[in-house]
């Protein structure tokens, strides 16, 4: 980013950017890019902020997280995908090691960066019960701020789609549904109704009133912005519960055109469309205002707590070796226990090499 281009962009009132590199931590030029952004912020005093996408091992790169914060990174998106090691192998996410999740998230917390986690529902071993269990584990044991859910989707053109097609598996013929928010194929352990149901329930489970309060407490205790976190909870929870769209598609005001219809559907009468649209606008804004007031009341109550900055829970506790035998994240399944055993062998091997 040059001084001229950044200045022109700032003149338009734009100072928040999304770096679309799918894994910025693996970009060979990450440090030189961060150094240039640091110079723009610290030497030239440009008030610019960034969202980046990284993997779960980014904290192992010396200086990466510290420089990211100085460069203006305020939010980091991390593709957790699952806390089940067997599912991660199926998703070809061998670099995702559940034994590193807490270390990585706490490293971002220490510099006040908000973390988003992407989480996929519908791996072969998933059931509604295991998904609910895993969400509860994440809430208790991982210092993650925001969680986004997606349905495992065989996208047209992908290897997964090709394999299912060749095997004669069911694939939904409506290409509009391949948006990672809809169920488009069958599952070995869930019916379509169960899969769709747990997708909707997962959002409600993670963004429960109790956990949203916990997220705000963690933000206040770890250098995060209390106000910014409240806004993001409003955005995420409101998008799902009020607009019924994924937060990545959400916004403040939903515009609709009577003429925007599929060719196979008849155009609605103005006498039907506009009254219903007006009623939707009023109803949604009333619900949004109610959610805003609820979060505001929680915020005011928390700010009166003199011990707010000293808040600690299981997720915020420093990483210790003993937790590999204690936390449910590492003991809930055979796959988790196997991942722990593998991590310990790797640590022992590194120690021998270092010695």
N, C-alpha and C positions, 0 to 999 in steps of 0.2 A: 504494500500500500504506500503510494507516494504522498508527499505533503500536499500536492495539488489535488489529487483525487480524493484524499481524506477530507481536505478542507471543503471541497465542493459538496461532498456528501453531508458533512456536518452542517453546511449552510442550508441544506434542505431539511434540517431537523432530524437527521438520521444518525444515531451514534451507537446503535446496538446491532451487531452483525452475527450471522450464523456461518461458521466455517464448515463447508459441506464435505470436507474430506471424511471418508467413512471411518477412518481410524487415524486421527492426527498424530497420535503417539508413535505411529510407525512411519511417519513421513520423515525421510532422511534430512529434510531441511527444517525440522521443527524448531531447532534452537536458533537458527539465524532469523526465522520468521518471528519468533518470540522476542529476540533481541531488538528487531526493528520496531515491533509494537511497543516494547518497553521504552524505547527512545522517544517514540511519538507521545506516549503518555507522560513520561517523567521529565524529558528534556523540553519537549514542545507543548506540554500541558494539554494535549487533546483528550477530551473525556470520552473515550471509546470503550465499549464493552463487547464481549464475545461469548458465544456458545460454541463448544467444540464436542466432537464425538471421539471417544477413546475406548480402548479395551480394558479388561480387568487387571492387566499387568502393568499399566502405565506408571504406577507408583514405584516400580523397580528401576525406572530410568532415572539416573542421578540428576537432580535439579529440575526435572520436568514439571512437577506440580508447583514448586515454588516459582518458577519462571512463568508458568501459565497464569498464576494469580497476578503477578506483577504486570503481565502483558494485558490484563483486563478481562481474563476469563472469569465469568461470574456463575456460569452454569456448565456442567459437564454431563453429556448423555453417555450412559454405559449400557451396552447390550448384555445384561446378565443372562437373559433368555430363560434360565431355570436354576434352581439350587439342587437339582438332581443330576449327579455326574453322568448317569446313563443317558439321560435326555440330552445333555451337552454333547456327548459323543455322537448321538444320532443327528444332532444339528451341525456336526462338524465344527464344533467350538472347542477344540482341544486346548486352546490357549486359556479358556475360562476354567480357572481352578477355584473351587469353592473355599479352599483353605486360604486364599488370598483376598477374598471379598471384603472381610472386615478390615484388613490392613489398608486396602486401597480406599475404601470409603472413609475411614478415619483420617487418612492423609488429606483427602479433599476437605473434610470437616475442619481440620486444623487450620486451614487457610481461608475458611469462610465461603467456600464454593458450594452452590446448590447442586445436588446430584439427582439426575433422572435415571431411572432404570427401565429398560425394555424387558418385558416378560412374556414369553410365549405359552399359550394354553393349547393343549391338544397333542402333546407328545404321546407315543404309544402307551407308556406306563401311567399316564394321567387318568385320574378319575375325579369326580366332584369332591370326594372326601380328601384325596391327597392334595388337590389344589388348595382347598380351604386350609388344610394343615400347613402347607408350605407358606401360604400368605401369612398365617399367624406367626410362623418362625421368623419370617422376614421382618415383621413388625417388631418382634421382641429383640432379635439378635443382630440385625443389620442397621447401621446408622444411615439408612437411605431416606432421602426426602420424598421424592415423587416416583410413583411407579405407573408405567403405562402397560396395558395389557393388549395382546394381539392374539388372534387365532392362527395356529399353524396352518399355512396356506400353500398348496402346490401351485405356485404362480405359473401361468402359461409361458412356455419357453424355458422353464427351469428343468433341471435333471429330475427332481421329484415328480413334476407333472408328467414328464415323459415316461418314467417308470410306472406310474399309476395307470396311465393311458394304455401302455403296452400290456399291463397285467389285467386290463379290463375292469379296473376299479371304477366306482361311480365318481364322476367329476361334474359339478354343477354346470349346465350349459350356459347359464347367464354370466357372461364375463364381467358384468357390473359388480358382481359379488366378490371378485378377487381383489379385495381391498384390505386384507388381513383383519377385517372386522366381522366377517361373516364366515359361517361354516360352509365349505364348498366340497367336502368329501366325507367319507365315512371314517369311523374310529373303532378300533378293536375293543374298547372297554366302555365307550359311552355312546348312547344314541344321539342323534342330531339334536333332539330337544334338550338332552342333558348337557351337551356341549354348549349350545346356545345359552342355556340357563346359567351355567357356571361362569360363562364369560360376563354376563350381566351382574351376577352375584359377586364376582371378584372385585369389581370396582367398588361396590357397596361395602364389601368386607374391608378392603384396604383403607378406604376413605371413611371409616366410621368416625363418629364424633370423638370417641376416645382417642383414636389414633391421630386424628388431625390435631388435637390438643397436644399429644405427645410430640408430633413433628414440630409444632411451634415452640415447645419447651426446648427441644434439642437445638433449634435454630438460635434461640436466645442464649443458650449456654455455649455455643461454639462459633461465635463471631459472625453468625449469619444475620441477614436482615429480617427482622420480625415482620415489618410491613410488607416486604417483597414476598415472603413466604405465605402470608395471609392471602395476598392477591393471587398467587399461584394455586393455592388450594381452592380458592373461589373459582378460578378458571377451570381447573381439572374436574372438580366435583360438579360444578355447574354445567359444564359441557355434557357430561354423561347423564346427569339426573334431570336436567331441564331441556336441553336441546336434543339429547339422545344421539350425540355424535362424539366421535373420538376427540380428545382435547386438541390434537394436532389439526383438526378441522374446525375447531370452535372459534368463536369470536363474540364480540359484544352484541351485535345486532345481525339477525339473520334476514337477509333480503330474499324475497320470493317473487317470481314473475308468473303471472297466470299463463303465459305462453310457453313456459319451459316445461314441457311434458314429453314423455316418450311418444314416438310416432304411433304406437299401438293404442294409446289412451286418448279418449276424447277431451277436448278443451272444456274446462269448467265454465259455468255461467258466472259473470261478474257478481251477480246477486248472491252466489254461493261462496265464491272464492274470497272476495274482499271482506265480508263480515267475519268469516272464519279466521282469516289472516289477522284482522284487527284484534279479535278475541285472543288469539295466540300471543300476540305481542304484549297485550296487557297482562295476561296470565303469567307468561314467562318472566316479565319484569317484576311482578309481585313476588314470584318465587325466588328470583335472583336477589331482590332486596331483603327477603327473609333470610336467605343464606348469608348475605353480607352482614346483616345485623347479628346473626348467630356467631359468626367468626369474630365480629367486633367485640361482642360481649365476652367471648373467651379471651380475646387479646387484652381487654381492659382488666379482667380478673387476674390474668397471669402477670401483667405489669405491676400489679399491687403486691405480688409475692416477693418479699425481700430476698428470698433464697433462689430466685429464678435463674440467675447467672451461675449458680452452683449446682444446677440440676444434673443428675446423672442417672442413667438406667443401664440395663444390661448391654444395650447396643453401644453405648458411649464408653464403656469400660475399656481400658487399654488391652491390647492383645497379649495374651500369655500362653505358654505352651500347654498348660493344663486344660485350657478350654477345648482343645481338640478331643478330649475325653468326656467333656461335660456338656457343651452346648448341643442342643438338638440339631442344629444345622449340620453337625459333624457325626451324629450318632443315629439319625432317624431311619437310615436305610443301609442295606449292605453296600450300595454304591458309595454312599457318603463315607462309610468306614474304610472302604477300599481306597478312596481318594486321600484320606488322612494317612493311611499306611504308605501310600506312594509318595506323598509329600515328605513324610519323615525319612524315607529312604533317600530322596533327592537331597534333603538337608544334610544327611549324614555323608553323602558322597561329596557334596560341596565342602563340608568341613574337612574331610580327608585331603581333598585337593589343596585347600587353603593351608592345611597343616604341613 
